[in-house]
């Protein structure tokens, strides 16, 4: 049937719908779109699949790996822990710092000596200077392999603890007016430093009237009742003090030409008694330690004072003892202290301390890997097995003068063009390659810090 207006059916429906749409708009209702403008279910599914593929491809790029995330977390946590310890040193006006605990001290395994999973807070106790103003020590110059002080592979001195007292030379062999002094139990231990007349001596053992606990390494003390005073053995650790000038023989007589000829003065020969101060080693505080995230460790095979031997080095520092980094009451680094095979090392650093945060499974590192042979992908896979060559590792750098703590990413070390640092005189050996790699990585970390790396 033909419409009177001569319009087509479509035009008629459009005209009839126009007033209705206007009515819906007036009522605040949006008219529905034409079915022809909607997406079909198939089209929506295709869009969802495409978005999912794009997201899956972008996530590895935009999101760090689990290992990298843990390394970042570890470096941030260590920074915060160090800042807290520095604040304690400033607030207490006494040296305080951190201790790096070797995993081998808990497991007993030699291959864990280069691994640190826990950092703890330490502080230096107040110096000990005796019970009274009269408390003194006298020093006898001696050598380690000469009796009565036992056998040591280095020169030693004997140190007696004495105080003013009655004249009993015939009993205690001390000079007139001097007597043996009290020494408390659990205050002095092996490794402490005695400072007297500008000289410093590290305590290495005991000779008379002093019991040494083999576990804690604290001396048992001396009650002063024995005839002879408590005597310890120590080794000189500085050359800036006064010379040792012995004037008394071991029998309590002043050394003169006459007394020697009369065989009254016998060795060893002692200095005049003088006041002293014992600089005691750091002790652990009650603060909770910082445990690194699972799978992450401080790599002691590469960490250390920049340019020096690392904290763990098989030839020199292969032991289970912790490493201490102490700050002054002003916040700068007071000293770095750790044990070597020959004794205690105390460094007042002029360069930064670099701590390498890496993967636990990469310690100890296989330094015999051929890092040059193979394709680029094979070389990179080998580098990932060594923390100081792995690009995901982080350096936590502590400024020795400022005390500032800055974290930087590990930098790329170009192995084929690396100049080998001759360490042991044998040229291009695994030891020298390892040393060169660590020095290069530390230097790149320094440059990244200058550029503002975090």
C-alpha positions in Angstrom: 0.0 0.0 0.0 1.4 3.4 -0.9 1.6 6.1 1.7 -0.3 9.3 0.9 2.8 11.5 1.4 4.7 9.4 -1.1 7.5 8.8 1.5 9.2 5.4 1.8 8.6 3.2 4.8 12.1 4.0 6.3 11.4 7.7 6.0 8.1 7.2 7.6 9.5 5.3 10.6 12.2 7.9 11.0 9.6 10.7 11.1 7.5 8.8 13.5 10.4 8.2 15.8 11.7 11.7 15.9 9.0 13.1 18.3 9.6 10.1 20.5 13.3 10.7 20.7 12.7 14.4 21.5 10.4 13.4 24.3 13.0 11.0 25.8 15.7 13.7 25.6 13.4 16.1 27.3 12.9 13.6 30.1 16.7 13.2 30.5 16.8 9.7 29.0 19.3 9.0 26.2 17.7 7.2 23.3 19.2 3.8 22.5 21.6 3.6 19.6 20.8 1.8 16.4 21.6 -1.9 16.7 23.9 -1.5 13.7 26.4 0.7 15.8 27.1 -1.9 18.6 30.0 -4.4 18.9 29.3 -8.0 18.4 30.4 -10.6 21.0 33.1 -11.9 18.7 34.6 -8.4 18.3 34.7 -7.9 22.0 36.5 -11.2 22.6 39.1 -10.4 19.9 39.8 -7.0 21.6 40.2 -8.7 25.0 42.6 -11.3 23.6 44.7 -8.6 22.0 44.9 -6.5 25.2 45.8 -9.6 27.2 48.7 -10.4 24.8 50.0 -6.8 24.9 49.8 -6.8 28.7 51.7 -10.1 29.0 54.4 -8.8 26.7 54.8 -5.5 28.5 54.9 -6.9 32.1 58.4 -8.3 32.0 59.6 -5.0 30.7 57.7 -2.7 33.1 58.0 -5.0 36.2 61.4 -6.0 37.7 62.1 -9.6 38.2 61.6 -11.2 41.6 65.4 -11.3 42.2 65.9 -7.7 41.2 63.0 -6.7 43.4 64.5 -8.5 46.4 67.9 -6.8 45.7 66.2 -3.4 45.6 64.4 -4.2 48.9 67.6 -5.4 50.5 69.6 -2.3 49.6 66.8 0.0 50.8 66.6 -2.0 54.1 70.3 -1.9 54.6 70.4 1.9 54.0 67.7 2.4 56.6 69.5 0.2 59.1 72.8 2.0 58.6 71.1 5.4 59.0 69.6 4.3 62.3 73.0 3.2 63.6 74.6 6.5 62.6 71.8 8.3 64.5 72.6 6.2 67.6 76.3 7.1 67.4 75.4 10.8 67.1 72.9 10.7 69.9 75.0 8.6 72.3 78.2 10.5 71.5 80.0 7.2 71.4 81.3 5.1 68.4 78.6 2.8 67.1 78.2 0.9 63.9 77.2 -2.3 62.2 78.6 -5.8 62.2 78.5 -8.1 59.2 78.0 -11.7 60.4 79.6 -14.4 58.3 77.2 -17.3 57.6 80.0 -19.7 58.4 79.9 -18.7 62.1 76.5 -20.5 62.3 76.9 -23.3 59.8 80.6 -24.1 60.3 81.1 -24.4 56.5 84.2 -22.9 55.0 82.3 -22.1 51.8 80.0 -19.8 53.7 82.7 -17.4 54.9 82.1 -15.0 52.1 78.3 -14.9 52.8 76.5 -12.3 55.0 72.8 -12.8 55.6 72.5 -10.7 58.7 73.7 -7.2 59.8 73.6 -6.3 63.5 74.1 -3.1 65.5 77.2 -2.7 67.7 78.6 0.0 69.9 82.0 0.5 71.6 81.9 0.3 75.4 83.4 3.1 77.4 87.2 2.7 77.7 88.5 0.9 80.8 91.3 2.7 82.8 91.4 0.7 86.1 89.7 0.9 89.4 91.4 4.0 90.7 93.6 6.9 89.8 96.7 4.9 90.8 95.9 2.0 88.4 98.8 1.7 86.0 100.6 -0.7 83.7 104.2 -1.3 83.0 105.6 -2.6 79.7 108.4 -5.0 79.0 109.8 -5.2 75.5 110.0 -8.8 74.3 109.7 -10.9 71.2 107.1 -13.6 70.6 109.4 -16.6 70.5 111.3 -15.7 73.7 110.2 -17.0 77.1 108.4 -16.2 79.3 105.7 -14.9 77.0 105.3 -17.9 74.8 105.7 -18.3 71.1 104.2 -15.8 68.6 105.1 -15.2 65.0 105.5 -11.5 65.6 107.2 -9.2 68.2 105.3 -8.9 71.5 105.4 -7.0 74.8 104.5 -8.0 78.3 102.1 -5.8 80.2 101.7 -5.9 84.0 98.7 -4.3 85.9 100.0 -2.5 89.0 98.9 0.1 91.5 100.4 2.1 94.4 100.9 -0.2 97.4 103.2 -1.3 100.2 106.8 -2.1 99.6 106.9 -5.9 99.2 109.6 -6.3 96.6 110.9 -9.4 98.3 107.5 -11.0 97.8 106.2 -9.7 94.5 109.4 -8.5 92.7 107.8 -5.1 92.0 109.6 -1.8 92.5 109.2 -0.1 95.9 105.9 1.5 96.4 104.0 -0.7 93.8 101.7 -3.7 94.2 99.6 -5.9 91.9 96.3 -4.3 90.8 92.8 -5.6 90.5 91.6 -6.7 87.1 87.8 -7.3 86.7 86.4 -10.5 85.2 84.7 -10.2 81.8 85.9 -6.7 80.9 89.1 -7.3 78.9 89.3 -9.7 76.0 91.7 -10.7 73.3 91.7 -8.1 70.5 91.2 -5.1 72.8 93.8 -2.3 72.5 95.8 -0.9 75.4 97.0 2.7 74.9 99.9 3.9 77.1 102.3 6.7 76.6 101.1 7.2 73.1 101.7 3.6 72.1 99.0 1.1 71.3 99.2 -2.6 71.8 96.7 -5.3 70.8 96.1 -7.9 73.4 96.9 -11.3 72.0 97.1 -13.6 75.0 97.7 -14.0 78.7 100.9 -15.1 80.6 100.3 -15.0 84.3 97.4 -14.8 86.7 94.9 -14.3 83.9 92.6 -17.1 82.7 91.3 -16.8 79.1 87.9 -18.1 78.2 88.4 -19.9 74.8 84.8 -19.2 73.7 84.2 -15.6 74.7 87.9 -14.7 74.7 87.4 -12.6 77.8 90.0 -12.8 80.6 88.9 -14.1 84.0 90.4 -11.2 85.9 92.8 -10.9 88.9 91.8 -10.1 92.5 95.2 -8.6 93.4 95.9 -11.2 96.1 98.6 -13.1 94.3 102.1 -12.0 94.7 102.8 -11.3 91.1 100.5 -9.0 89.1 98.3 -10.1 86.2 100.4 -10.1 83.0 99.1 -10.1 79.4 100.9 -10.4 76.1 100.3 -7.8 73.4 101.8 -6.7 70.1 102.6 -3.1 69.0 100.2 -1.8 66.4 101.5 1.8 65.9 104.8 3.5 65.5 103.8 7.0 66.4 104.2 6.9 70.1 107.1 7.2 72.4 109.9 4.6 72.5 109.7 2.0 75.2 112.3 2.8 77.8 112.7 -0.1 80.3 114.3 1.0 83.6 113.4 -1.8 86.0 114.6 -5.4 86.1 112.2 -8.3 86.6 113.3 -8.6 90.3 112.1 -5.0 91.1 115.5 -3.3 91.0 116.3 -0.3 88.9 118.6 -1.2 86.0 122.0 0.4 86.4 125.5 -0.7 85.4 126.2 -1.7 89.0 123.0 -3.8 89.4 123.5 -5.6 86.2 127.1 -6.5 87.1 125.8 -7.8 90.4 123.2 -9.9 88.6 120.4 -8.3 90.6 118.4 -7.0 87.6 117.2 -9.9 85.4 115.2 -9.9 82.2 112.7 -9.0 81.1 113.1 -5.2 81.8 110.1 -3.0 82.5 109.2 0.6 82.0 108.1 3.0 84.7 104.4 2.4 85.6 102.1 4.7 83.7 98.3 5.4 83.4 96.6 3.5 80.6 93.3 3.2 78.7 91.9 0.0 77.2 89.9 0.6 74.0 87.4 -2.2 74.0 86.0 -4.0 71.0 82.5 -3.4 69.8 79.7 -5.3 71.5 76.3 -6.2 70.1 73.4 -3.9 71.2 69.8 -4.9 72.0 68.5 -3.6 68.7 67.0 -6.1 66.3 69.4 -7.2 63.5 68.6 -6.7 59.9 68.0 -9.9 58.0 68.4 -9.7 54.2 65.5 -11.1 52.1 65.5 -14.7 51.1 67.9 -15.6 48.4 69.9 -12.3 48.9 73.2 -11.8 50.6 76.0 -9.3 51.1 78.8 -10.8 48.9 81.9 -10.4 51.2 84.1 -11.7 48.3 83.7 -8.3 46.6 82.7 -6.0 49.5 85.3 -4.0 51.4 87.1 -0.7 51.6 87.5 0.5 48.0 90.8 -0.4 46.5 91.8 -2.7 49.3 91.6 -6.5 49.9 87.9 -7.6 50.1 86.5 -8.7 53.5 86.7 -12.3 52.4 89.9 -13.3 50.6 91.1 -16.9 50.8 94.8 -15.9 51.3 94.3 -13.3 54.0 90.9 -13.0 55.6 89.6 -16.6 55.5 87.9 -16.9 59.0 84.5 -16.9 60.7 84.8 -13.5 62.6 82.4 -10.6 61.8 83.4 -7.4 60.1 82.7 -4.1 62.0 82.1 -0.7 60.5 82.0 2.0 63.2 80.9 5.6 63.0 82.1 8.6 65.0 79.7 10.7 67.1 79.7 13.1 64.1 78.5 10.3 61.7 81.7 9.8 59.6 83.4 6.4 59.5 85.6 6.0 62.6 87.2 2.7 61.6 86.7 -0.6 59.8 87.8 -3.7 61.8 88.1 -7.3 60.8 90.3 -10.3 61.4 93.0 -11.6 59.1 95.0 -14.8 59.3 97.7 -12.7 61.1 95.6 -10.7 63.6 93.1 -7.8 63.7 93.1 -5.2 61.0 91.9 -1.7 62.0 91.5 0.7 59.1 90.7 4.4 59.2 89.5 4.6 55.6 90.0 7.6 53.3 87.9 6.0 50.6 84.4 4.7 50.6 83.2 1.3 51.9 81.4 -0.7 49.2 79.0 -3.5 50.1 77.8 -5.7 47.2 74.2 -6.9 47.5 73.8 -10.0 45.3 72.4 -13.5 45.0 73.1 -16.0 47.7 73.6 -18.9 45.3 76.4 -17.0 43.5 78.6 -17.1 46.6 81.3 -18.5 46.5 81.8 -17.4 42.9 83.3 -19.7 40.3 86.2 -17.5 39.2 87.6 -20.1 36.9 84.8 -19.5 34.4 86.0 -18.6 30.9 84.2 -15.3 30.5 85.5 -14.6 27.0 84.8 -17.8 25.0 81.4 -18.4 23.6 78.6 -16.4 22.1 77.4 -13.1 23.6 74.4 -14.9 25.2 76.7 -17.6 26.7 79.0 -14.9 28.1 76.1 -13.1 29.7 74.8 -16.3 31.2 78.2 -16.9 32.8 78.4 -13.3 34.2 75.0 -13.8 35.8 76.7 -16.5 38.0 79.1 -13.9 39.5 77.6 -11.1 41.6 80.1 -8.4 40.8 79.4 -9.0 37.1 75.6 -9.4 37.4 73.7 -6.3 36.2 71.0 -6.9 38.8 73.4 -6.6 41.8 73.5 -3.4 43.9 76.3 -1.5 45.6 75.7 0.2 48.9 78.5 2.8 49.3 79.3 4.4 52.6 81.3 7.7 52.4 84.2 7.5 54.8 84.3 11.3 55.5 80.6 12.2 55.1 79.1 9.0 56.3 76.5 9.3 53.5 75.0 6.1 52.2 74.2 5.8 48.5 73.0 2.8 46.5 74.0 2.3 42.9 73.3 -0.3 40.3 76.1 -2.6 39.3 77.7 -1.5 36.0 78.7 -3.5 33.0 82.3 -4.7 33.0 83.8 -5.3 29.5 85.8 -8.4 30.2 87.7 -8.8 26.9 89.1 -5.3 27.2 89.8 -5.4 31.0 93.4 -4.8 32.0 94.4 -7.5 34.5 95.7 -6.1 37.8 98.8 -8.2 38.8 98.1 -9.1 42.4 100.3 -12.2 43.0 103.0 -11.6 40.4 101.8 -14.4 38.2 100.1 -12.5 35.4 96.7 -13.4 34.0 95.6 -15.9 36.7 92.1 -16.5 38.1 93.1 -14.5 41.2 94.2 -11.5 39.2 91.2 -11.6 36.9 88.9 -11.7 39.9 90.8 -8.8 41.5 90.5 -6.8 38.3 86.8 -7.5 37.9 86.0 -6.3 41.4 88.1 -3.1 41.2 86.5 -2.3 37.8 83.0 -2.9 39.2 83.7 -0.7 42.3 85.1 2.1 40.1 82.0 2.0 37.9 79.9 2.2 41.0 81.8 5.3 42.0 81.1 6.9 38.6 77.4 6.1 38.8 77.2 7.7 42.2 78.7 10.9 40.7 76.0 10.8 38.1 73.3 10.5 40.8 72.6 6.8 40.7 70.3 5.3 43.3 
